Amino acid sequence: MEKQSSPKAEVAELELEAVIGFNGHVPTGLKCHPDQEHLIYPLGCTILIQAINTQEQNFLHGHGNNVSCVTISRSGVYIASGQVTFMGFKADIILWDYKKRELIARLSLHKGKIEALAFSPNDLYLVSLGGPDDGSVVVWSIAKREAICGSPAASLNVGNATTIIFSRCRDEMFVTAGNGTIRVWELDLPNRKIWPTECQTGQMKRIVMSITIADDDSFFFLGTTTGDILKMNPRTKLLADTGPVKDKFSLGVSAIRCLKMGGLLVGSGAGLLIFCKSPSYKPINGTAELFATCAKKDIRVWHTLSNRELLRITVPNMTCHSIDFMKDGKSIISAWDDGRIRAFAPETGRLMYVINNAHRIGVTAIATTSDCKRVISGGGEGEVRVWQIGCQTQKLEEALKEHKSSVSCIRVKKNNEECVTASTDGTCIIWDLVRLRRNQMILANTLFQCVCYHPEEFQIITSGTDRKIAYWEVFDGSVIRELEGSLSGSINGMDITLEGVHFVTGGNDHLVKVWDYNEGEVTHVGVGHSGNITRIRISPGNQYIVSVSADGAILRWKYPFTS
């Protein structure tokens, strides 16, 4: 007798409790929800919602293959995600309810892959971009959960569109970009059509990797594989500017974002995060929110906008001559009259390390390199010393003995391969920091107090007790021009903008002066100090000028030009 097989037992599904991992291969795949408490990112076929402050994770299951893009609506109500599939098969877009953590609708039209997705500002529409085998752009109605219209994303003679962004103000305008194509689209709802306009970039042929748009829709910015940024006007469809001209971002601009405070946050393929501004797009290191001053026995860190003191670091019975922030913001490096270099943590004021016997007659000037690996110091005896800064160690690399009296100012070239030191012995020396020897010497009948590189770095400007502002050629040390910097007394401080268009000076005439670099003329004068101005700085991003004087006053001035 044949034994009857029992009916197959139901196989229970395992419950997923936690996921550790982040793939990183989905372009702009890591999103912060507008509630600013959750991260949303894809991992394989799953979308993870991860609480930032707790370990809580939620999972959105629904895709049958790897997720290729994800986006969140501005209100935070919806998430949309797209997937890849096999060639010729439909690739799904899923619309999710964020609060309920559940699937609302599955939208199927594109073949092969969903390349990119974007929501309109008021959650009316979702726009999707098909992958290379599909090549179409489709606008979906969120209320009706259906397609309104579609069109080929790019013309036949260019490559694929790979990125998409919606207007910040209007539900009827969006932008697509990719390999040799930048298009501004208008949605014509009554006729169920989308109309593209090709943007004009002249002779420039670029492959766009990333895209961002200003809050008021005035401009949108495109990051390219060649490491430059294009600024486009969505109304005229014309190129407004492009940069950086030199020192492009290594391995392309893979992420880009307009900031509310102005300027752009740029992520490069080399793993760098950079803050920059149009039109130069040169990296702006540092922040305008904080600055530090030193006088007698203490260093103070100030909050720029509220003028409040945030931190005071005191070394009794000593005098601090000079300070610099390490570019990573992790330490304040200071020069003291007891011949020591001290490094402090800028949040707590904790002493991080001391370099004893750094100079014989006190440390009079200090500067740091942008890679945070070196400190260059100057002493009262005229020596310039190069220090190697490691995680736990500080090592003297070289002592450069050329100046005959105290070093008053040190500036380092952007690529960290050269620096210039000014001294009260009437010389400025340009040093090769690779071979650690003198490149050039500049001589004048003055006690040099301050020096700056022009950002192009083939010229330096100096000033001092002879009241003259001199422009010098770095290459051969020849003087190019001299300006009458002040009618009375020494000029003690100067600084130059990142663009090199303007510079500022201050000195014993108690006046702050803003100069046009090319014209060599004063554009603005600041009256406010009652003591000799000792140092002056322009904030990163050109918002403020801060000047300090011998009577202990700190003055913050509004930078007179919009950058």
ABEGO torsion letter per residue (X at the ends): XBBBBBBBBBBBBBBBABBBEBAGABBGABBBBAAGABBBBBBEABBBBBBAABABBBBBBGBABBBABBBBBAAGABBBBBBBBBBGBBBBBBBBBAAAGBBABBBBABBGBBABBBBBAAGABBBBBBBAAAGBBBBBBAAAGBBABBBBABBAABBBBABBBBBAABAABBBBBBBGBBBBBBBBAAAGBBBBBBBBAEABBBBBABBBBBAAGABBBBBBAAGBBBBBBAAAGBBABBOBABGBBBGEBABBBBBAAEEBBBBBAAGBBBBBBOAAGBBBBEBAABBBBBBEABBBBBBAAAGBBABBBBBBGBBBABBBBBAAGABBBBBBAAGBBBBBBAAAGBBABBBBGABABEBABBBBBAAGABBBBBBAAGBBBBBBBBAABBBBABBBBABABBBABBBBBAAGABBBBBBAAGBBBBBBAAAGBBABBBBBBBBBABBBBBAAGABBBBBEAAGBBBBBBAAAGBBABBBBABABEBBABBBBBAAGABBBBBBAAGBBBBBBAAAGBBABBBBABABBBABBBBBBGGABBBBBBAAGBBBBBBBABBX
